[in-house]
Amino acid sequence: MTDIEVRAVDDTARWVAHQRAVESARPDALFHDHLAAGLAGRRGREIAERAAAAPAAAGGDGWYLVARTVLLDRAVLAAVAEGFEAVVNLGAGLDARPYRLDLPADLEWIEVDLPALIAEKEAALRDEVPRCRLRRVPLDLADGGLRSVLDEVGPARTLVLAEGLIMYLSPTEADALTADLLAAGVDRWSFDLSTAGVGSLMAERNRGLLRSAPWRFLPADGVAHFEERGWAAERIEPIFPAAVALGRFDTPQAHRLAAGPQPDPRAPGDAPFSAVVTLRPAELGS
């Protein structure tokens, strides 16, 4: 197992799927993803085991990934309850939300990801039936073309979902995505954000396990980075205290830290800070 490393960003999808499978097998599971184990495969399990053995694991990855999944599930279901008609999942990876969430049959769900990963997922799930209208678009976001995908959705109220994506973009690519979504008139954007203070925690992994897919976008100004570019924050949900509240980081020290003051999401400084953030275009008002 010592030679296992992430070869590309699509390997991280297998890693995350493995963690969803582990959570789903718990008697007190916070969600049930019956497809996760098959999608993760042996490689996803091996990468997760390698990651857990690294000194930078700091309590493992499960608490972070599970809490992130739960918070983004809630963001999707909240949008659906408000009458949103479409979800565009960028960097969808091996996510199985269209198969496991309670979604309206007429909801349009569009998955966008690299062509090879889209093909792998299509083959793996060919016999599975999603709960809503699902289609997949093979696209490298770095090559452009996203605007045309969003234009196809038309006037439908649209949530853009981006789980485990933005940290792998370069700052230039992240800012381009931010501008593209705003220009396309997206109604809401939910994603996970980590700030500069996380960089020191990720440094060893970026040199080792993640050297072929390092975390590159960790803005020092956190949520303010997007507010200065035309977005307004609807919700900011820090992942660490959420994981503690959900019982997935259950140590005395974790409870003590979660009960104390949390970093300012708009000026976190050197403190490690990650959150699920939900934005809307600022021009829409409150």
Backbone as a ProteinNet text record, in pm:
[ID]
protein_1_A
[PRIMARY]
MTDIEVRAVDDTARWVAHQRAVESARPDALFHDHLAAGLAGRRGREIAERAAAAPAAAGGDGWYLVARTVLLDRAVLAAVAEGFEAVVNLGAGLDARPYRLDLPADLEWIEVDLPALIAEKEAALRDEVPRCRLRRVPLDLADGGLRSVLDEVGPARTLVLAEGLIMYLSPTEADALTADLLAAGVDRWSFDLSTAGVGSLMAERNRGLLRSAPWRFLPADGVAHFEERGWAAERIEPIFPAAVALGRFDTPQAHRLAAGPQPDPRAPGDAPFSAVVTLRPAELGS
[TERTIARY]
81.8	0	85.6	211.8	295.3	311.9	286.7	303	172.3	67.2	-60.6	-54.8	-87.9	-102.8	-208.6	-258.3	-357.9	-288.5	-331	-265.7	-322.7	-449.7	-517	-636.6	-701.8	-813.7	-924.2	-942.6	-1050.6	-1028.6	-904.6	-880.2	-939.7	-946.6	-1005.1	-1153.1	-1218	-1358.9	-1375.4	-1281	-1286.7	-1262.8	-1170.7	-1139.8	-1262.9	-1328.7	-1446.7	-1560.7	-1575.5	-1680.4	-1658.3	-1532.6	-1504.2	-1551	-1527.5	-1571	-1723.5	-1790.8	-1937.9	-1983.5	-1910.7	-1945.2	-1925.2	-1816.7	-1790.3	-1901.9	-1939.9	-2048.4	-2179.4	-2206.6	-2332.4	-2344	-2229.9	-2229.7	-2247.5	-2241	-2255.8	-2401	-2424.7	-2562.9	-2631.9	-2553	-2608.9	-2577.5	-2573.8	-2534.1	-2616.8	-2548.9	-2614.1	-2673.2	-2632.3	-2690.2	-2661.1	-2733.1	-2714.1	-2689.3	-2566.7	-2527.2	-2496.8	-2595.3	-2580.8	-2490.3	-2455.6	-2370.7	-2223.7	-2195.3	-2062.2	-1952.7	-1974.4	-1869.1	-1829.4	-1928.2	-1897.3	-1826.4	-1863.4	-1799.8	-1656.9	-1635.3	-1501.3	-1404.9	-1450.3	-1365.4	-1245.8	-1161.4	-1041.9	-950.3	-941.9	-849.2	-893.1	-1021.6	-1069.6	-1037.2	-1053.7	-1022.3	-873.8	-789.9	-645.4	-596.9	-650.8	-611	-655.3	-776.4	-825.3	-738.5	-695.4	-609.3	-473.9	-420.5	-292.9	-307.6	-418	-440.1	-453.6	-523.5	-544.6	-415.6	-318	-191.4	-94	-124.9	-32.8	-41.2	69.8	67.9	-27.5	-53.1	-139.3	-286.9	-319.1	-459.9	-537.7	-473.8	-536.2	-676.4	-685.3	-816.1	-883.9	-813.7	-872	-944.1	-991.5	-1063.5	-1213.5	-1255.5	-1396.4	-1484.4	-1442.5	-1525.7	-1550.5	-1445.3	-1455.6	-1545.1	-1518.3	-1591.1	-1736.9	-1763.2	-1901.6	-1979	-1921.9	-1990	-2012.7	-1914.1	-1929.6	-2045.3	-2054.5	-2162.5	-2298.2	-2308.5	-2435.8	-2477.2	-2384.2	-2417.2	-2459.3	-2393.4	-2431.7	-2561	-2586.9	-2718.3	-2827.9	-2806.6	-2906.1	-2924.7	-2815.7	-2825.9	-2910.7	-2890.6	-2969.6	-3117.1	-3146	-3284.7	-3354.6	-3279.2	-3337	-3377	-3291.1	-3322.5	-3444.1	-3449.1	-3563.2	-3691.7	-3685.9	-3804.2	-3850.7	-3758.5	-3792.1	-3839.3	-3842.4	-3893.1	-3789.4	-3662.3	-3560.7	-3589	-3564.7	-3602.9	-3484.9	-3363.3	-3245.8	-3127.3	-3045.1	-2918.1	-2809.7	-2704.8	-2588.8	-2473	-2427.6	-2322.3	-2189.3	-2105.2	-1975.3	-1871.8	-1788.9	-1693	-1766.2	-1870.4	-1961.9	-1894.6	-1784.2	-1712.5	-1801	-1795.3	-1874.6	-1989.8	-2034.2	-2147.5	-2272.8	-2354.5	-2475.7	-2601.8	-2600.1	-2717.9	-2844.7	-2839	-2963.8	-3026.5	-2949	-2999.1	-3038.8	-2995.3	-3019.6	-3098.5	-3104.8	-3182.7	-3329	-3415.3	-3558.1	-3582	-3581	-3587.4	-3713.3	-3768.5	-3884.2	-3847.1	-3937	-3909.2	-3881	-3938.5	-3919.4	-3802	-3726.5	-3606.3	-3502.3	-3444.4	-3337.3	-3202.9	-3127.8	-2996.4	-2892.4	-2795.3	-2690.5	-2556.3	-2486.5	-2353.4	-2249.6	-2149.7	-2041.6	-1910.1	-1831.9	-1699.9	-1616.7	-1494.4	-1401.7	-1458.2	-1433.5	-1493.2	-1465.1	-1342.5	-1309.6	-1389.4	-1405.4	-1479.5	-1629	-1680	-1820.1	-1845.3	-1753.9	-1769.8	-1765.8	-1674.2	-1664.5	-1793.9	-1846.4	-1967.2	-2088.5	-2098.3	-2208	-2208.6	-2090.7	-2081.6	-2118.1	-2071	-2094.3	-2241.1	-2312.1	-2448.5	-2553.1	-2515.4	-2606.4	-2739.8	-2737.8	-2860.1	-2932.7	-2880.6	-2942.9	-3040.3	-3143.8	-3247.4	-3243	-3212.6	-3211.4	-3352.9	-3363	-3492.3	-3542.4	-3461.2	-3499.3	-3447.2	-3465.2	-3415.5	-3265.2	-3188	-3042.4	-2976.3	-2883.8	-2796.6	-2655.7	-2561.8	-2420.4	-2354.7	-2267.3	-2198.1	-2048	-1979.6	-1833.9	-1768.1	-1696.4	-1637.7	-1524.3	-1411.7	-1302.6	-1328.4	-1358.3	-1393.3	-1283.4	-1159.3	-1047.7	-1048.5	-1123	-1126.2	-1239.5	-1319.8	-1434.5	-1552.9	-1659	-1777.8	-1886.3	-1855.8	-1955.4	-2074	-2046.8	-2156.1	-2263.8	-2224	-2323.3	-2408	-2346.3	-2421.5	-2525.8	-2485.7	-2577.6	-2687.1	-2652.8	-2753.1	-2861.8	-2826	-2923.5	-3030.7	-2998.4	-3095.8	-3209.4	-3180	-3282.6	-3320.3	-3448.4	-3490.2	-3517	-3497.9	-3525.5	-3440.4	-3500.8	-3422.7	-3318.5	-3192.5	-3082.8	-2989	-2959.2	-2853.8	-2732.5	-2618.5	-2491.9	-2427	-2390	-2327.6	-2183.7	-2090.3	-1949.6	-1886.1	-1884.7	-1828.5	-1688.7	-1591	-1455.8	-1397.4	-1429.2	-1381.4	-1291.1	-1337.9	-1275	-1131.4	-1098.3	-961.8	-859.9	-904.7	-813.2	-788.9	-866.8	-848.7	-733.5	-674	-578.7	-657	-593.5	-665.8	-729.1	-659	-714.7	-838	-832.2	-946.9	-1064.4	-1035.4	-1142.8	-1212.6	-1135.2	-1195.5	-1274.2	-1226.4	-1299.4	-1432.9	-1431.8	-1556.4	-1652.5	-1600.6	-1682.1	-1750.1	-1675.2	-1729.7	-1828.7	-1799.6	-1887.8	-2024.5	-2024.9	-2151.9	-2234.9	-2167.4	-2238.3	-2295.9	-2215.9	-2260.5	-2375.1	-2378.1	-2482.7	-2614.9	-2614.4	-2737.4	-2780.1	-2682.9	-2713.9	-2779.2	-2884.1	-2958.1	-2887.3	-2815.6	-2752.8	-2635.5	-2532.6	-2411.4	-2368.3	-2362.1	-2318.8	-2192.5	-2092.6	-1965.3	-1889.8	-1786.5	-1701.4	-1577.1	-1541.8	-1431.1	-1333.4	-1206.3	-1100.8	-1012.5	-962.2	-886.1	-736.7	-661.3	-515.3	-458.8	-524.7	-475	-473.9	-552.4	-553.2	-427.4	-362.6	-245.6	-136.2	-110.3	-4.3	-40.9	-170.6	-214.6	-203	-216.9	-214.8	-76.6	20.7	152.2	215.7	213.5	275.2	201.5	69.7	-6.2	17.2	25.3	49.8	184.6	279.3	409.9	410.3	317.4	316.5	193.7	95.1	-23.7	-92.7	-97.5	-171	-79.9	42.4	134.4	90.1	9.9	-43	-176	-231.1	-358.2	-360	-270.1	-259.7	-375.2	-400.9	-494.6	-425.5	-489.9	-425.6	-499.9	-630.4	-707.5	-752.5	-684	-711.4	-705.7	-810.1	-803.1	-788.9	-695	-670.5	-788.5	-867.5	-980.5	-1111.5	-1105.2	-1222.2	-1342.9	-1457.1	-1582.2	-1578.5	-1502.1	-1492.6	-1440.4	-1361.5	-1307.7	-1421	-1531	-1644.1	-1736.5	-1747.4	-1832.1	-1774.9	-1644.2	-1581.6	-1597.2	-1650.9	-1666.6	-1812.2	-1901	-2040.2	-2135.1	-2087.8	-2173.3	-2202.8	-2312.7	-2348.3	-2369.5	-2325.1	-2336.3	-2475.4	-2543.5	-2670.1	-2645.4	-2551.8	-2519.3	-2370.7	-2311.8	-2172.3	-2174.1	-2143.8	-2154.7	-2018.5	-1946	-1813.8	-1822	-1729.4	-1735.6	-1692.1	-1588.8	-1539.6	-1645.7	-1708.2	-1810.7	-1930.5	-1959	-2068.1	-2033.6	-1908.6	-1866.6	-1875.6	-1841.3	-1852.9	-1999.6	-2085	-2227.7	-2292.1	-2242.1	-2295.9	-2238.7	-2143.6	-2084.4	-1977.1	-1917.8	-1816	-1674.3	-1661.4	-1532.5	-1560.8	-1551.4	-1605.7	-1495.3	-1416	-1313	-1332.4	-1284.1	-1298.9	-1237.6	-1121.3	-1057.8	-1141.2	-1196	-1278.1	-1401.3	-1464.2	-1581.9	-1544.2	-1429.5	-1385.7	-1359.5	-1291.3	-1259.8	-1385.8	-1476.7	-1599.3	-1688.8	-1680.1	-1762.8	-1706.2	-1580.8	-1516.9	-1537.7	-1480.1	-1492.3	-1432.8	-1499.8	-1452.8	-1388.5	-1298.5	-1235.8	-1339.3	-1306.7	-1391.1	-1387.7	-1499.7	-1497.4	-1452.8	-1453.8	-1411.4	-1268.2	-1212.9	-1075	-1019.6	-1001.6	-962	-817	-736.3	-595.1	-524.5	-440.7	-365.9	-441.1	-560.3	-636.5	-693.3	-680.8	-744.1	-896.1	-955.8	-1100.3	-1155.9	-1257.6	-1329.1	-1478.1	-1555.3	-1699.6	-1771.1	-1896.7	-1985.7	-2052.1	-2035.4	-2080.4	-2191	-2295	-2401.8	-2411.7	-2396	-2394.4	-2512.2	-2547	-2641	-2581.5	-2621.4	-2573.7	-2613	-2517.6	-2543.8	-2651.7	-2660.4	-2756.9	-2902.4	-2922.9	-3059.3	-3114.6	-3029	-3071.7	-3097.5	-3148.6	-3171.5	-3304
-120.4	0	126.1	115.4	234.5	309.8	244.9	314	376	367.3	425.6	576.2	647.4	791.5	834.4	955	1009.8	1047	982.8	1008.1	1130.7	1159.5	1274.3	1307.7	1418.8	1462	1356.9	1280.6	1182	1072.8	1048.7	953	1000.3	1131.9	1182	1146.9	1131.2	1091.9	951.5	863.4	726.6	728.3	808.9	826.5	873.4	976.7	1030.8	929.1	857.2	754.6	647.6	612.6	514.2	565.2	691.2	746	748.5	771.7	764.1	621.4	524.4	384.3	347.8	396.2	369.3	427.5	550.8	613.4	536.5	495.1	426.6	293.4	233	103.5	116.4	237.7	256.8	235.3	181	166.1	299.7	404.8	538.9	629.9	573.2	646.8	773.4	880.9	1008.9	1015.2	926.2	910.9	768.8	724.8	589.7	598.5	572.3	572.3	427.9	359.5	217.9	192.3	297.1	282.5	313.9	371.4	425.8	320.2	205.6	104.3	55.9	31.5	-13.7	91.9	217.5	325.5	349.6	336.6	358.8	250.6	126.4	13.9	-3.1	-93.4	-121.4	0.7	73.7	187.5	296.4	321.4	419.8	380.6	253.2	206.3	219.6	183.3	188.9	332.9	425.8	565.7	618.5	582.9	627.1	571.7	447.4	387.9	456.7	488.9	561.1	699.9	766.3	900.5	896	796.3	786.6	758.9	696.2	662.5	779.7	885.6	998.9	1085.5	1145.2	1232.8	1349.3	1394	1510.7	1478.3	1352.1	1313.3	1385.1	1412.9	1493.1	1444.6	1319.4	1265.1	1194.8	1179.1	1112.2	1208.5	1156.8	1238.9	1219.9	1110.6	1077.3	1186.8	1246.2	1349.1	1466.4	1506.4	1621	1588.4	1473.7	1439.3	1407.4	1342.3	1310.6	1437.7	1524.6	1649.6	1734.1	1739.2	1814.1	1759.4	1628.5	1566.1	1600.5	1590.3	1620.1	1765.2	1858	1999.7	2030.1	1967.8	1991.6	1919.3	1804.2	1740.9	1837.3	1898.4	1992	2111.5	2158.2	2271.2	2234.3	2113.3	2067.8	2056.7	1991.9	1970.2	2101.9	2197.6	2329.3	2399.1	2391.7	2453.2	2387.2	2254.7	2181.9	2222.9	2234.4	2273.5	2414.2	2497.8	2634.9	2644.6	2532.9	2532.9	2541.3	2523.9	2522.5	2406.3	2430.8	2333.5	2259.9	2305.6	2243.2	2249.3	2144.9	2140.1	2107.4	2187.4	2159.7	2126.9	2003.6	1954.9	1956.8	2053.1	2068.5	1980.1	1913.3	1820	1711.8	1656.2	1565.6	1439.2	1401.1	1283.6	1161.1	1087	966.2	990.9	1114.6	1151.1	1077.8	1033.9	957.2	1024.2	1154.5	1221.6	1199.7	1197.3	1174.9	1038.3	947.3	812.5	791.9	880.3	854.7	963.6	1084.7	1190	1183.8	1235.1	1241.6	1364.1	1342.5	1451.3	1440.1	1552.8	1547.7	1481.2	1404.9	1333.6	1428.5	1550	1643	1737.6	1721.2	1803.3	1768.4	1869	1845.7	1850.1	1741.3	1730.5	1706.9	1796.3	1787.6	1769.3	1662.2	1637	1674.9	1750.2	1794	1744.9	1674.6	1630.5	1587.5	1546.6	1506.3	1389.6	1386.8	1282.2	1140	1110.6	973.7	932.9	1024.5	991.8	979.2	1063.6	1052.2	915.4	872.4	741.9	627.9	635.8	533.8	526.3	640.8	645	595.3	633	585.4	433.1	374.5	229.3	163	221.3	160.9	167.9	272.1	294.9	271.5	200.5	185	118.6	35.3	-36	28.6	141.5	210.6	317.9	343.8	439.5	561.2	678.6	799.2	840.9	924.6	968.3	1094.3	1151.1	1272.4	1263	1368.9	1371.9	1400.2	1303.3	1312.4	1303.7	1395	1381.8	1424	1373.2	1398.7	1466.1	1561.8	1637.9	1620	1555.7	1544.7	1676.5	1735.6	1867.1	1890.8	1936	1983.6	2131.5	2166.6	2304.8	2403.1	2354.6	2441.7	2479.3	2405	2430.4	2522.7	2569.2	2651.4	2564.7	2628	2556	2547.4	2587.4	2578.2	2670.3	2786.9	2882.9	2822.4	2745.7	2685.5	2581.9	2510.1	2413.1	2485.4	2593.9	2669.3	2735.5	2779.5	2842.2	2743	2615.1	2512.8	2493.2	2525.7	2511	2610.7	2722.5	2822.8	2900	2939.3	3025.9	2952	2822.9	2746.2	2796.9	2801.9	2839.1	2730.6	2771.8	2675.1	2689.5	2574.4	2563.3	2500.2	2564.6	2503.7	2445	2319.1	2245.7	2215.5	2234.4	2204.9	2149.6	2017.4	1952.2	1900	1941.8	1892.6	1931.8	2050.5	2096.5	2217.5	2321.7	2452.9	2455.7	2373.1	2373.6	2319.1	2243.1	2186.9	2281	2390	2487.1	2581	2638.8	2746.2	2870.8	2969.2	3092.9	3157	3151.9	3208.9	3132.4	2999.5	2917.7	2937.7	2949.5	2970.2	3103.2	3206.8	3337.7	3337.7	3263.6	3254.3	3183.1	3075.7	3005.8	3097.6	3172.1	3265.7	3366.6	3417.9	3516	3451.6	3330.6	3261.9	3232.7	3187.5	3155.8	3282	3389.9	3516.3	3565.1	3559.5	3607	3522.6	3395.6	3306.1	3324.2	3405.3	3429.5	3315.7	3238	3129.2	3185.7	3120.2	3171.7	3145.7	3032.8	2996.3	2904	2915.8	2835.3	2785.2	2653.6	2593	2511.5	2530.6	2461.8	2460.4	2378.2	2377.1	2460.7	2540.6	2634.9	2613.4	2604.4	2603.5	2724.3	2782.5	2906.4	2882	2989.3	2978.7	2903.5	2914.7	2845.6	2694.5	2642.9	2498.2	2458.3	2554.8	2524.8	2452.5	2492.6	2426.7	2283.3	2256.3	2120.1	2033.6	2097.9	2023.3	2014.7	2086.1	2094.9	1958.3	1873.4	1741.3	1656.8	1662.9	1586.3	1638.5	1768.9	1825	1782.3	1753.6	1704.4	1553.3	1484.6	1338.7	1282.7	1241.8	1175.6	1254.1	1386.1	1469.7	1545.2	1500.1	1580.3	1590.9	1495.8	1505.5	1579	1610.1	1682.8	1766.8	1864.9	1943.9	2041.4	2078.3	2186.7	2318.3	2396.8	2518.1	2646.5	2637.6	2759.1	2759.5	2838.5	2850.6	2999.2	3075.5	3221.9	3269.7	3358	3411.6	3495.1	3550.7	3634.3	3556.8	3426.7	3343	3384	3392.5	3423.9	3563.5	3654.2	3789.6	3788.2	3686.3	3675.8	3675.1	3610	3599.1	3719.1	3774.1	3891.4	4011.5	4014.4	4122.7	4102.4	3988.9	3956.1	3937.9	4002.6	4009.1	3911.1	3835.6	3738.4	3782.3	3732.2	3756.4	3621.7	3611.2	3485.2	3471.3	3361	3327.1	3245.8	3150.7	3066.7	3033.9	3034.1	2992.1	2890.4	2765.8	2658.3	2592.2	2631.2	2573.3	2421.2	2351.4	2205.7	2142.4	2197.2	2134.3	2128.8	2240.6	2230.1	2146.4	2144.5	2058.9	1912.4	1875.3	1736.9	1696.6	1789.5	1761.3	1744.9	1834.6	1827.8	1700.8	1653.1	1531.7	1404.4	1419.1	1303.4	1234.6	1305.1	1243.2	1287.9	1383.5	1417.8	1429	1316.5	1306.1	1283	1387.5	1382.5	1501.6	1493	1608.1	1736	1723.4	1842.6	1900.5	1813.6	1861.3	1935.3	1880.7	1946.9	2081.9	2088.4	2214.1	2319	2279.1	2373.7	2416.5	2322.5	2354.8	2449.3	2441.7	2528.2	2669.2	2686.4	2815.9	2900.6	3019.7	3107.8	3042.1	3059.5	3007.1	3119.9	3085.4	3189.8	3271.7	3396.7	3484.4	3431.8	3392.4	3335.2	3432.7	3561.2	3662.2	3711.3	3673.3	3710.4	3605.7	3483.2	3375.4	3380.8	3463.1	3471.1	3338.3	3297.3	3173.5	3052.7	3075.5	2965.3	2876.1	2744.7	2654.2	2672.8	2692.7	2715.5	2656.8	2573.6	2518.1	2528.8	2555.3	2571	2531.8	2495.5	2487.9	2624	2685	2820.9	2820.6	2893.5	2909.1	3056.9	3086.3	3223.2	3248.7	3373.7	3420.5	3545.9	3580.4	3705.4	3824.1	3910.6	4024.4	4116	4126.9	4218.9	4176.6	4050.6	4004.8	4057.6	4113.5	4165.4	4051.9	4089	3990.2	3918.9
0	0	0	26.4	40.9	-90.2	-204.7	-331.9	-379.6	-298.4	-336.8	-319.9	-426.8	-417.4	-516.7	-499.2	-590	-721.1	-829.7	-958.4	-1027.9	-1000.2	-1059.5	-972.8	-1003.6	-921.4	-919.3	-1027.4	-1026.8	-922.6	-881.9	-774.1	-642.1	-622.5	-497.9	-490.4	-605.1	-605.7	-548.8	-577.7	-524.3	-372.8	-330.2	-187.9	-111	-162.5	-96.7	-98.1	-209.6	-216.2	-110.5	-85.5	18.9	154.9	183.6	311.7	321.8	211.2	213.6	240.6	185	209.3	355.8	415.7	557.4	643.3	615.5	691.7	672.3	551.6	522	595.1	629	697.1	847.8	900.5	1044.8	1086.7	1207.1	1254.3	1276.9	1300.4	1320.9	1202.6	1083.7	963.1	944.7	905.1	880.5	740.1	654.3	520	474.5	373.8	321.5	170.5	133.3	-7.4	-46.2	-101.2	-132.2	-252.1	-323.1	-441	-411.6	-295.9	-269.3	-272.7	-210.1	-203	-341	-425.8	-560.9	-642.9	-624.9	-699.4	-650.8	-520.1	-465.5	-508	-503.1	-541.6	-449	-487.4	-407.1	-400.3	-510.2	-512.5	-414.3	-407.8	-312.4	-169.9	-137.6	-2.5	26.3	-68.7	-46	-27.9	-107.5	-92.5	43.8	85.1	215.9	328.2	317.1	419.3	423.1	307.3	301.7	364.3	334.5	389.3	540.5	592.6	736.3	811.5	744.2	808.4	810.6	734.6	725.6	850.3	892.8	1010.9	998.5	876	856.1	871.7	899.7	903.5	1013.2	1127.5	1235.6	1269.2	1310.5	1345.7	1231.2	1120	1004.2	912.6	800.9	703.1	711.3	776.6	776.3	832.8	945.4	1007.4	913.8	843.3	752.6	633.7	570.2	448.1	476.9	588.3	623.5	656.5	738.8	772.2	647.4	560.5	434.6	353.5	343.3	267.7	327.8	459	526	502	517	499.7	356.2	260	120.8	85.1	145.6	129.3	173.9	290.1	342.7	248.9	189.3	96.7	-24.9	-75.7	-190.1	-152.8	-41.7	-1.9	31.5	87	114.4	-14.8	-115.1	-244.8	-308.6	-302.2	-358.8	-287.6	-154.9	-77.7	-113.1	-158.8	-197.6	-341.5	-411.6	-547.6	-657	-623.2	-729.2	-823.3	-950.3	-1053.9	-1115.1	-1086.1	-1147.2	-1051.4	-1058.8	-986.7	-1088.5	-1089.8	-1174.7	-1082	-1087.4	-997.8	-1072.1	-1037.5	-1103.1	-1035.2	-1115	-1058.4	-980.7	-1040.6	-970.4	-920.1	-982.8	-936.2	-930.7	-820.3	-802.1	-704.8	-698.6	-614.5	-661.3	-564.9	-598.4	-545.4	-524.4	-468.8	-551.8	-685.7	-760.3	-734	-677.3	-650.4	-504	-416.3	-273.7	-201.1	-254.3	-189.1	-232.2	-146.3	-177.3	-264.6	-396.1	-492.4	-577.7	-622.4	-712.3	-844.9	-899.1	-1023.8	-1139.2	-1134.1	-1245	-1224.4	-1114.2	-1094.4	-1200.1	-1261.8	-1359.6	-1286.7	-1297.2	-1231.9	-1340.4	-1347.2	-1449.3	-1380.6	-1414	-1360.3	-1464.6	-1422.3	-1510.2	-1452.5	-1534.6	-1489	-1608.8	-1578.4	-1683.4	-1764.2	-1894.3	-1978.5	-1931.8	-1888.7	-1847.4	-1724.3	-1629.6	-1508.2	-1536.8	-1625.8	-1666.6	-1730.1	-1817.2	-1883.6	-1781.9	-1686.3	-1581.4	-1500.6	-1467.6	-1386	-1463.9	-1589.2	-1673.2	-1679.4	-1695.7	-1704.8	-1572.7	-1462.3	-1331.4	-1290	-1334.2	-1288.1	-1397.6	-1501.4	-1614.6	-1576.1	-1473.7	-1434.7	-1317.2	-1268.9	-1157.3	-1207.7	-1130.6	-1170.8	-1078.5	-1131.3	-1047.1	-1009.6	-907.3	-857.9	-926.7	-1015.1	-1085.2	-1228.7	-1305	-1443.4	-1439.9	-1479.6	-1467.6	-1604	-1626.8	-1744.5	-1706.3	-1781.9	-1753.3	-1872.6	-1839.9	-1943.1	-1924	-2019.9	-2009.2	-2045.6	-1949.5	-1973.4	-1875.6	-1926.6	-1842.5	-1817.8	-1692.5	-1661.5	-1698.4	-1700.7	-1735.2	-1883.5	-1964.7	-2108.5	-2150.7	-2054.8	-2089.2	-2130.5	-2168.8	-2212.7	-2106.9	-1984.2	-1878.7	-1905.9	-1958.9	-1982.6	-2072.3	-2172.8	-2261.7	-2188.6	-2095.5	-2015	-1930.5	-1867.7	-1783.1	-1865.8	-1985.9	-2072	-2110.8	-2122.8	-2159.5	-2052.8	-1928.7	-1820.8	-1837.2	-1899.4	-1924.8	-1800.4	-1788.9	-1678	-1546.5	-1543.4	-1421.8	-1305.4	-1186	-1067.1	-1045.4	-1039.8	-1045.2	-927	-867.1	-765.8	-831.9	-818.2	-860.3	-736.1	-746.5	-637.3	-677.4	-585.1	-614.4	-487.4	-475.9	-357.9	-390	-309.1	-329.7	-463.6	-509.7	-640.7	-630.7	-563.8	-580.6	-529.1	-429.7	-376.3	-476.2	-576	-675	-793.5	-799.9	-906.6	-874.1	-976.3	-951.7	-912.9	-847.5	-816.2	-939.8	-1052.4	-1175.9	-1220.3	-1214.6	-1254	-1159.9	-1030.4	-932.5	-956	-983.9	-1008.6	-1139.8	-1239.1	-1365.4	-1344.3	-1262.9	-1232.7	-1158.8	-1063.6	-986.5	-1078.7	-1175.1	-1269.4	-1365.2	-1412.1	-1506.6	-1445.3	-1321	-1256.3	-1234	-1198.6	-1179.1	-1311.2	-1417.2	-1548.1	-1602.7	-1566.8	-1615.6	-1541.8	-1436.7	-1363.2	-1273.2	-1225.3	-1133.3	-1007.6	-960.5	-845.6	-713	-703.1	-576.1	-605.7	-523.3	-540.1	-402.3	-386.6	-261.1	-284.8	-199	-216.8	-84.5	-78	40.8	14.5	113.5	102	216.4	184.1	286	263.1	371.6	361.2	383.4	379.9	377.6	497.5	612.1	730	715.2	623	597.1	519.7	457	374.1	448.5	573	649	680.5	701.4	726.5	601.6	485.6	359.7	297.9	352.3	288.3	267.4	369.8	356.7	253.6	254.7	156.2	14.9	0.5	-132.3	-188.4	-99.1	-144.5	-163.9	-101.1	-104	-172.2	-91.6	-143.3	-253.6	-240.7	-335.9	-432.7	-449.8	-532.2	-677.7	-725.3	-861.8	-866.9	-750.4	-743.6	-616.5	-605.2	-481.3	-464.6	-339.8	-312.5	-347.5	-433.6	-484.4	-449.2	-429	-402.7	-257.4	-175.2	-32.7	1.8	-29	-17.2	127.2	148	282.4	333.3	239.8	280.3	284.7	271.7	290.8	208.6	275.5	207.1	145.3	204.8	150.6	7.1	-26.7	-162.4	-265.1	-232.7	-324.9	-312.7	-193	-174.2	-248.6	-263.4	-340.2	-490.7	-530.7	-672.6	-712.1	-636.1	-677.6	-613	-513.9	-447.1	-304.2	-249.8	-109.9	-42.2	80.7	153.6	214.9	182.3	246.7	373.8	364.2	479.6	478.4	595.8	615	728.2	698.7	796.7	817.4	921	946.4	961.3	899.6	895.9	1027.4	1092.6	1215.3	1325.2	1364	1468	1424	1293.8	1245.4	1266.9	1239.5	1259.9	1405.8	1495.2	1638.5	1677	1631.1	1663.8	1608.3	1494.6	1432.4	1493.9	1584.7	1649.2	1568.9	1473.3	1389.8	1425.8	1515.2	1575.4	1724.3	1792	1926.8	2029	2052.2	2155.3	2247.8	2371.2	2462.5	2405.7	2343.9	2288.4	2174.7	2088.4	1977.7	2029.8	2131.4	2188.3	2249	2313.3	2373.3	2266.5	2160.5	2053.5	1978	1956.8	1883.2	1962.4	2094.3	2179.2	2190	2152.7	2163.5	2039	2037.2	1921	1795.8	1684.4	1557.1	1475.5	1383.8	1301.2	1224.7	1202.9	1121.4	977.8	921	785.9	678	709.8	613	638	749.5	783.1	879.3	833.3	924	968.4	904.8	940.2	916.9	1011.4	997.3	1052.5	1105.1	1164.7	1055.6	1069.9	973	977.5	862.6	856.6	728.4	742.6	628.3	655.5	552.1	569	440.9	455.4	340.7	328.3	213.1	190	82.7	108.3	9.4	-26.8	-154.3	-204.3	-298.6	-311.1	-413.9	-475.6	-595.3	-654.2	-566.3	-536.7	-448.1	-503.4	-633.4	-693.3	-671.9	-629	-604.7	-472.8	-387.8	-259.3	-161.5	-45.2	60.2	43
[MASK]
++++++++++++++++++++++++++++++++++++++++++++++++++++++++++++++++++++++++++++++++++++++++++++++++++++++++++++++++++++++++++++++++++++++++++++++++++++++++++++++++++++++++++++++++++++++++++++++++++++++++++++++++++++++++++++++++++++++++++++++++++++++++++++++++++++++++++++++++++++++++++++++

